[in-house]
Amino acid sequence: MAGAMAENLARPEIMLIGAAAALALGYGLFLLNHPPSLIRSVAKTVPVLLLALAGLIAGLPVMVVLALIACAAGDWLLSLEGESHFLGGLGAFLAGHLLYIGHFASLAEPERFFASDMGFLAFILAALVLSVLTRLWPYLGGLRLPVIVYAVVIASMAFAARAADPGQLVLAGIAAFMVSDIILAQDKFTPLSNSPLRKAMPWLVWLLYFSGQAMIVLGLMAGIPPVG
């Protein structure tokens, strides 16, 4: 058993995920709240790129690898200042979510989308989107339409993932991804305060976001035999 564990840990895709986690931790501890710079942007982008490379080596579907690459592009753009970069980052993450939706929808049986438990989930997700948009609405200004589209798409990703039922680890990753986006929206758009929770929001966003992506990759890899 110990030998098998050591062999698994030595797999290149697992080593890449470990490197990604170490770099993500370093970014969160040392660079997250620094002013925009090339080093900060690279440090924010590389962890998810390494997850994409790990997924490629492990043989994950192309749509999943492309989703990770799109999210890494979003990380780069959101690390820069200005509304144009924010909108570009939003678009990159939107593309990533759509690719995830395409993957999960391809795994689900069509009738699953109309099952009673899926109807209940749709109600919960719709209520969540409505509550978040209600909170953000007074502060969105000209960004209302892009934020509405983004919120609907990420909820659709969660719906498609549940229909596909790819395993608890993947679903936990999707949930963490969603929560990170909700916290990020609160942090970006709602009035600032000096509460400890508000100060912790950037770390919570990064922790949940990277952990979510890593759980998605690890959960999907669990269903694929090792390469080589």
Residue pairs with C-beta under 8 A, 6 or more apart in sequence:
8 14
8 226
9 15
11 226
12 54
12 57
13 54
13 55
13 57
13 58
13 221
13 227
14 54
16 50
16 51
16 53
16 54
16 57
17 50
17 51
17 54
17 214
17 217
17 218
19 50
20 46
20 47
20 48
20 50
20 51
20 54
20 210
20 214
21 47
21 210
21 214
23 43
23 46
23 47
23 50
24 47
24 206
24 210
26 43
27 40
27 43
27 44
27 47
27 206
28 203
28 206
28 207
31 39
31 40
31 43
31 44
32 202
32 203
32 206
33 202
34 40
36 79
36 80
36 81
40 79
41 76
41 79
41 80
44 75
44 76
44 78
44 79
45 72
45 73
45 75
45 76
45 79
46 72
47 210
48 68
48 71
48 72
48 75
48 210
48 213
49 68
49 69
49 72
51 68
51 213
51 214
51 217
52 65
52 68
52 69
52 72
54 217
54 221
55 64
55 65
55 68
55 217
55 220
55 221
56 65
57 227
58 217
58 221
58 224
58 226
58 227
59 224
59 227
60 217
60 220
60 221
60 224
61 103
63 99
63 100
63 102
63 103
63 106
64 99
64 100
64 103
64 216
64 217
64 220
66 99
67 95
67 96
67 97
67 99
67 100
67 103
68 96
68 213
68 217
70 92
70 93
70 95
70 96
70 99
71 92
71 93
71 96
71 213
73 89
73 92
74 89
74 90
74 91
74 92
74 93
74 96
75 89
76 89
77 85
77 86
77 88
77 89
77 92
78 85
78 86
78 89
87 143
87 146
90 146
90 147
90 150
93 150
94 149
94 150
94 153
97 150
97 153
97 154
97 156
97 157
98 153
100 157
100 160
100 161
100 174
100 216
101 153
101 156
101 157
101 160
104 157
104 160
104 161
104 163
104 164
104 166
105 160
105 163
105 164
107 164
107 166
108 160
108 163
108 164
108 165
112 118
112 163
112 164
112 165
113 159
113 163
118 159
118 162
118 163
121 158
121 159
121 162
122 159
125 155
125 158
125 159
126 155
128 155
129 151
129 152
129 155
132 151
132 182
132 185
133 147
133 148
133 151
135 186
135 190
136 147
136 185
136 186
136 189
136 190
137 144
139 189
139 190
139 191
140 147
140 189
147 185
150 181
154 177
154 178
154 181
155 178
157 174
158 174
158 175
158 178
161 170
161 171
161 174
162 171
165 171
166 219
166 220
166 223
167 219
167 222
167 223
168 219
169 215
169 218
169 219
169 222
170 215
170 216
170 219
170 220
171 219
172 212
172 215
172 219
173 211
173 212
173 213
173 214
173 215
173 216
173 217
173 219
174 212
174 216
175 212
176 208
176 209
176 211
176 212
176 215
177 208
177 209
177 212
177 213
177 216
178 212
179 208
180 204
180 205
180 206
180 207
180 208
180 209
180 212
181 209
183 201
183 204
183 205
183 208
184 201
184 205
184 209
186 201
187 198
187 201
187 202
187 205
192 198
